[in-house]
Amino acid sequence: MPQRLRETMSFLPSCNRRVFLQSLSATALLATVRPVWGKTIPPIGAQLYTLRKEVVKDLPGTLAAVRKIGITQVEAFPTVYNHPAPELKRIIEDAGLTCPSAHFDYDKLEESVDYAKALGLSYMVCPMLPKAMWSADGFVQAAARYNMIGAKAKSLGMKFAFHNHNYEFLPIKRSGLPDTTGLQLLLEHTDPKLVFWEEDCYWVAQSGNDPLALLKQNERRVRLLHLKDRRANVPTNFAMSKESAFYTEVGTGTIAWPPILKIARETGALLFIEQDETAGPPLESLAISYQNLRKYLA
């Protein structure tokens, strides 16, 4: 026990010493727990890829419309990086929004770290791997690179994460070894202290897997969630094409959101609505998902 603490306790009656020590133990335990939202509704964000056509035409106006919906955070993507980081940060903040996370292409990760830092990010995320790397060797190679980027991001006060689609769940056969998947290889070959996971719940479900089960298994790795729903009575697959996608707004499909959001609330995972394609105007789609999420989180 440190000398200063012993001196403090010497002035306390024995009964108060026990209370004091119990209080210290509780404080130490709380210090190990990640931030949680408690009973408050956590911030709901939007990945700007959903509005990729709109931001090209009018970025400030689109951001203002996003804020008007009630959304408070955005996740940026490469199309808006034609702005210098300080300027983009100002444009986002002028709309009353924050930008805790952003996507950066795999082949530009190293050169993007400084931009991410200047943008004030908490997380820089790689959205997907080039198709040529969708193999056992490719995923292991990507994991090694992710570890390096994760270490660099950590040195600058940020965290690094990868985002999934459905191709990471395609079974991979290996000679003399058990079958595996890209996701399993990424998780096994990355340092959990350096590389985190942005779980896209739709793409997990589209691959035939359970987003809730995977979230439970990887609570410590999943620090961000992408939220869009999946239509009923449609087939699962590992394809990446508009014809094989079955998107719909959060709360209008088949994914059971309450237990997923319960864990997100407990772990402090960031929430981003992201819908690649929408049947109607993207801003209207965003508003539907936002309102349904508010109901689930209330």
Secondary structure in CASP SS format (residue, H / E / C, confidence):
PFRMAT SS
TARGET T0000
AUTHOR 0000-0000-0000
METHOD secondary structure of the structure
MODEL  1
M C 1.00
P C 1.00
Q H 1.00
R H 1.00
L H 1.00
R H 1.00
E H 1.00
T H 1.00
M H 1.00
S H 1.00
F C 1.00
L C 1.00
P C 1.00
S H 1.00
C H 1.00
N H 1.00
R H 1.00
R H 1.00
V H 1.00
F H 1.00
L H 1.00
Q H 1.00
S H 1.00
L H 1.00
S H 1.00
A H 1.00
T H 1.00
A H 1.00
L H 1.00
L H 1.00
A H 1.00
T C 1.00
V C 1.00
R C 1.00
P C 1.00
V C 1.00
W C 1.00
G C 1.00
K C 1.00
T C 1.00
I C 1.00
P C 1.00
P C 1.00
I E 1.00
G E 1.00
A E 1.00
Q E 1.00
L H 1.00
Y H 1.00
T H 1.00
L H 1.00
R H 1.00
K H 1.00
E H 1.00
V H 1.00
V H 1.00
K H 1.00
D C 1.00
L H 1.00
P H 1.00
G H 1.00
T H 1.00
L H 1.00
A H 1.00
A H 1.00
V H 1.00
R H 1.00
K H 1.00
I H 1.00
G C 1.00
I C 1.00
T C 1.00
Q E 1.00
V E 1.00
E E 1.00
A E 1.00
F C 1.00
P H 1.00
T H 1.00
V H 1.00
Y H 1.00
N H 1.00
H C 1.00
P C 1.00
A H 1.00
P H 1.00
E H 1.00
L H 1.00
K H 1.00
R H 1.00
I H 1.00
I H 1.00
E H 1.00
D H 1.00
A C 1.00
G C 1.00
L C 1.00
T E 1.00
C E 1.00
P E 1.00
S E 1.00
A E 1.00
H E 1.00
F C 1.00
D C 1.00
Y H 1.00
D H 1.00
K H 1.00
L H 1.00
E H 1.00
E H 1.00
S H 1.00
V H 1.00
D H 1.00
Y H 1.00
A H 1.00
K H 1.00
A H 1.00
L C 1.00
G C 1.00
L C 1.00
S C 1.00
Y E 1.00
M E 1.00
V E 1.00
C E 1.00
P C 1.00
M C 1.00
L C 1.00
P C 1.00
K H 1.00
A H 1.00
M H 1.00
W C 1.00
S C 1.00
A H 1.00
D H 1.00
G H 1.00
F H 1.00
V H 1.00
Q H 1.00
A H 1.00
A H 1.00
A H 1.00
R H 1.00
Y H 1.00
N H 1.00
M H 1.00
I H 1.00
G H 1.00
A H 1.00
K H 1.00
A H 1.00
K H 1.00
S H 1.00
L C 1.00
G C 1.00
M C 1.00
K E 1.00
F E 1.00
A E 1.00
F E 1.00
H E 1.00
N C 1.00
H C 1.00
N C 1.00
Y H 1.00
E H 1.00
F H 1.00
L C 1.00
P C 1.00
I E 1.00
K E 1.00
R E 1.00
S C 1.00
G C 1.00
L E 1.00
P E 1.00
D E 1.00
T E 1.00
T C 1.00
G H 1.00
L H 1.00
Q H 1.00
L H 1.00
L H 1.00
L H 1.00
E H 1.00
H H 1.00
T C 1.00
D C 1.00
P C 1.00
K C 1.00
L C 1.00
V E 1.00
F E 1.00
W E 1.00
E E 1.00
E E 1.00
D E 1.00
C H 1.00
Y H 1.00
W H 1.00
V H 1.00
A H 1.00
Q H 1.00
S C 1.00
G C 1.00
N C 1.00
D C 1.00
P H 1.00
L H 1.00
A H 1.00
L H 1.00
L H 1.00
K H 1.00
Q H 1.00
N C 1.00
E C 1.00
R C 1.00
R C 1.00
V E 1.00
R E 1.00
L E 1.00
L E 1.00
H E 1.00
L E 1.00
K C 1.00
D E 1.00
R E 1.00
R C 1.00
A C 1.00
N C 1.00
V C 1.00
P C 1.00
T C 1.00
N C 1.00
F C 1.00
A C 1.00
M C 1.00
S C 1.00
K H 1.00
E H 1.00
S H 1.00
A C 1.00
F C 1.00
Y E 1.00
T E 1.00
E C 1.00
V C 1.00
G C 1.00
T C 1.00
G C 1.00
T C 1.00
I C 1.00
A C 1.00
W H 1.00
P H 1.00
P H 1.00
I H 1.00
L H 1.00
K H 1.00
I H 1.00
A H 1.00
R H 1.00
E H 1.00
T H 1.00
G C 1.00
A C 1.00
L E 1.00
L E 1.00
F E 1.00
I E 1.00
E C 1.00
Q C 1.00
D C 1.00
E C 1.00
T C 1.00
A C 1.00
G C 1.00
P C 1.00
P H 1.00
L H 1.00
E H 1.00
S H 1.00
L H 1.00
A H 1.00
I H 1.00
S H 1.00
Y H 1.00
Q H 1.00
N H 1.00
L H 1.00
R H 1.00
K H 1.00
Y H 1.00
L H 1.00
A C 1.00
END
